[in-house]
Amino acid sequence: MRILVHDYAGHPFPTELSRSLARRGHHVTHAFATNLVTPRGNLSRQPKDSPELAFRPVAMSAAYRTNKYSFLKRAGYERDYGLELAALVAELRPDVILSGQTPSVPQWRLLRTAGSLGIPVITWVQDVYSVAVRTLARKRSRLLGELAGAWYGWLDRRCFQASASVVAITEDFRPVLRDFGVRDSRIHVVPNWASLEEISPRPRENAWSRARGLDGRFVFLYSGTLAMKHNPELLSTLAEHFSADPTAHLLVIAEGPGAEALRRRQQARALPNLELLPFQPYENMPDILGAADVAIAILEADAGAFSVPSKVLTYHAAGKPILAAMPARNLATRIIQTEGSGVCVEPGDTAGFVEAARRLKQDAALRQTMARRARAYAEREFDIGRITARFENILAEAVGGEGTRARS
């Protein structure tokens, strides 16, 4: 098959899927948006890559980086991006398209163009965009949240119904998709994963940790976006709690408004044990994760319905004990609790979060047990061969089945 994988965010695990599909003999073009502020995978050809694999950046306005959280400006950038994406579809004319993590406006433009060409599209739902918009916009204005949610909800409904099928990352999304009019027979649930080849347990003391002066210190690590669905106050409170402990170090590798808020708190409260870094090159991530004694994940309560933090899966692949403040109903929380790979508290439980951090720092045996369980879970669930076969079947079904749904 000639497959276009549109991975809007450019995250590591969809890139691994494209590489694996290409190794199976499919001609794969992996497309992604430029100028996004988000952790990204290796988005260029590597010596081991199949000759059937190609990467294509799709232009996103450079102004998006500074105006991402302005709803009106962002809508304009996403509209223009949709036009660029549609042009790529018209140029390549693949047999099938898998499009994930894509905002509703460009996703609808992609579906319309693909439909006019008779190309089936599988929508890969990493989060439900309209639910996220409604939830986050209501923090600024209840009226804005309801209006934006209604508009994007209508658009999401059209996108889902125009798709040949929908891949959801958790069963939690199934009732939401049903509400959008998607039949169960068109919903495939494939949980996200992290690359076992690219992320594996590394020595606690390594070249990266030595270069940052982290050897001999106890490192709490947060790595990932800090945006509107994350509470940076949890991290600053943690740093403040350990401010008198010279052995404790909180390393935050993040960008976004939460990172800026955390920087302001650091300046106001004089937190010497808090280190803030921008996103690091992906090839450094194994050693960065190796340098951590405890890995941190946070998610606001109202984001639990539409977001599953992929960093939690990366932490499992790295074999790290996890400290999390996330809603109990979230899939990532359930994984941690079921596998015994970390400690989870509710997002508003600041005291419980700090106490869990203190307990993890003191109990080396507990950390070792959690680390072992984390990696065991990853090795059991992140088999890229099995995952690729699942997607291969979904893609083949779309090509051979109702592949031109968007025409209507």
Secondary structure by P-SEA (a helix, b strand, c coil): ccccccccccccaaaaaaaaaaaaccbbbbbbbcccccccccccccccccccbbbbbbbcccccccccccaaaaaaaaaaaaaaaaaaaaaacccbbbbccccaaaaaaaaaaaaaabbbbbbbccccaaaaaaaaaaaacaaaaaaaaaaaaaaaaaaaaaccbbbbccccaaaaaaaaccccccbbbbbbbcccccccccccccaaaaaacccccccccccccccccccaaaaaaaaaaacccccbbbbbbcccaaaaaaaaaaaacccccbbbbccccccaaaaaaaaccbbbbbbccccccccccaaaaaaaaabbbbbbbcccccaaaaaaaaacccccccccaaaaaaaaaaaaaacaaaaaaaaaaaaaaaaacccaaaaaaaaaaaaaaaaacccccccc
